[in-house]
Amino acid sequence: MEVASSSSAASTVSSAKTLIGEVLQPLYVVIFGMAILAVILFASLKHLRYHQQPEVHLPRMKKKDMTIAELKKYDGTGEDGRICIAVNRKIFDVTRGRKYYGPGGPYSVFAGRDASRALACFSVSAIKDGYDDLSDLTSSQMNQIHEWDMQLTDEYTLVGRLLQPGQQPIDYTDSEDETHDDDKLKDT
């Protein structure tokens, strides 16, 4: 009689597990589906917020050379929202790329800074706060910087040179031809 009772109890436990499994499995599917939906909604909202940043239309920046301290003022947080970065000792106005270089953008760490070393080393932690002469970089790393220089030159306005400590700025006058000013930058 105990064997039958034991068998009956095992059968009841097995039936209860099956019933619980049948009830919980759809519940797990619903919970998993809701979690996936939450992730998709979060990503969509973040994407929308990121791409709905107002486009900033500022007048063309006058050509000027800057020190590291002057460049830091153009990090996108100033009154006019202007963003400049330096690569290969050249300063570019990347304001129209605000969604990339502006606050919250994937390259915002470069705003108002010399990004050369970070781009060469593929590491944002490589950025230096002071002037960086880049003399210790390998030829491969320098080639990487030149690639970024060419991409930025094609996409954004060249503002001027990043000055070494003690270096004097070029006087870019309003009356001079812009092509002539660009030639001045290339010669340095």
MOQUIGI-V982629 format. One record per residue. N is the residue number from 1. RES is the residue in one letter. PSI is psi in whole degrees, -180 to 180 (NA if undefined). BURIAL is 1 if it has 16 or more other C-alpha atoms within 10 Angstrom, else 0. Layout:
n = {N,N}
res = {RES,RES}
psi = {PSI,PSI}
burial = {BURIAL,BURIAL}
This chain:
n = {1,2,3,4,5,6,7,8,9,10,11,12,13,14,15,16,17,18,19,20,21,22,23,24,25,26,27,28,29,30,31,32,33,34,35,36,37,38,39,40,41,42,43,44,45,46,47,48,49,50,51,52,53,54,55,56,57,58,59,60,61,62,63,64,65,66,67,68,69,70,71,72,73,74,75,76,77,78,79,80,81,82,83,84,85,86,87,88,89,90,91,92,93,94,95,96,97,98,99,100,101,102,103,104,105,106,107,108,109,110,111,112,113,114,115,116,117,118,119,120,121,122,123,124,125,126,127,128,129,130,131,132,133,134,135,136,137,138,139,140,141,142,143,144,145,146,147,148,149,150,151,152,153,154,155,156,157,158,159,160,161,162,163,164,165,166,167,168,169,170,171,172,173,174,175,176,177,178,179,180,181,182,183,184,185,186,187,188}
res = {M,E,V,A,S,S,S,S,A,A,S,T,V,S,S,A,K,T,L,I,G,E,V,L,Q,P,L,Y,V,V,I,F,G,M,A,I,L,A,V,I,L,F,A,S,L,K,H,L,R,Y,H,Q,Q,P,E,V,H,L,P,R,M,K,K,K,D,M,T,I,A,E,L,K,K,Y,D,G,T,G,E,D,G,R,I,C,I,A,V,N,R,K,I,F,D,V,T,R,G,R,K,Y,Y,G,P,G,G,P,Y,S,V,F,A,G,R,D,A,S,R,A,L,A,C,F,S,V,S,A,I,K,D,G,Y,D,D,L,S,D,L,T,S,S,Q,M,N,Q,I,H,E,W,D,M,Q,L,T,D,E,Y,T,L,V,G,R,L,L,Q,P,G,Q,Q,P,I,D,Y,T,D,S,E,D,E,T,H,D,D,D,K,L,K,D,T}
psi = {-35,-35,-42,-41,-41,-42,-39,-40,-42,-40,-40,-44,-44,-41,-39,-42,-41,-44,-45,-44,-40,-31,-43,-32,-49,-33,-42,-42,-43,-46,-45,-43,-41,-37,-43,-43,-41,-42,-44,-44,-44,-47,-40,-45,-40,-41,-45,-45,-41,-41,-1,14,135,139,133,125,102,154,155,134,137,143,133,145,151,152,172,-43,-40,-39,-36,-24,-18,56,7,-4,-3,177,-41,-9,13,140,125,149,157,137,129,40,15,142,131,140,108,22,-39,-9,32,-38,-18,-46,-14,173,129,-8,163,-24,21,-25,-21,-17,126,20,168,111,1,-55,-43,-42,-35,-37,-2,42,119,-22,-9,-9,135,148,-32,-174,137,115,-7,12,-19,1,151,168,-34,-42,-39,-37,-39,-42,-42,-37,-46,-39,-47,-42,-44,-37,-39,-31,-33,168,130,124,-44,-159,152,118,139,157,129,-11,140,141,156,143,105,107,152,-29,-17,151,137,-35,-39,-40,-42,-35,-37,-42,-40,-29,-13,NA}
burial = {0,0,0,0,0,0,0,0,0,0,0,0,0,0,0,0,0,0,0,0,0,0,0,0,0,0,0,0,0,0,0,0,0,0,0,0,0,0,0,0,0,0,0,0,0,0,0,0,0,0,0,0,0,0,0,0,0,0,0,0,0,0,1,1,1,1,1,1,0,0,1,1,1,1,1,1,0,0,0,0,1,1,1,1,1,1,1,1,1,1,1,1,1,1,1,1,1,1,1,1,1,1,1,0,0,0,1,1,1,1,1,1,1,1,1,1,1,1,1,1,1,0,0,0,0,0,1,0,0,0,1,1,0,0,0,0,0,0,0,0,1,1,0,1,1,1,0,1,1,0,0,1,0,0,0,1,1,1,1,1,1,1,1,1,0,0,0,0,0,1,0,1,0,0,0,0,0,0,0,0,1,0,0,0,1,0,0,0}
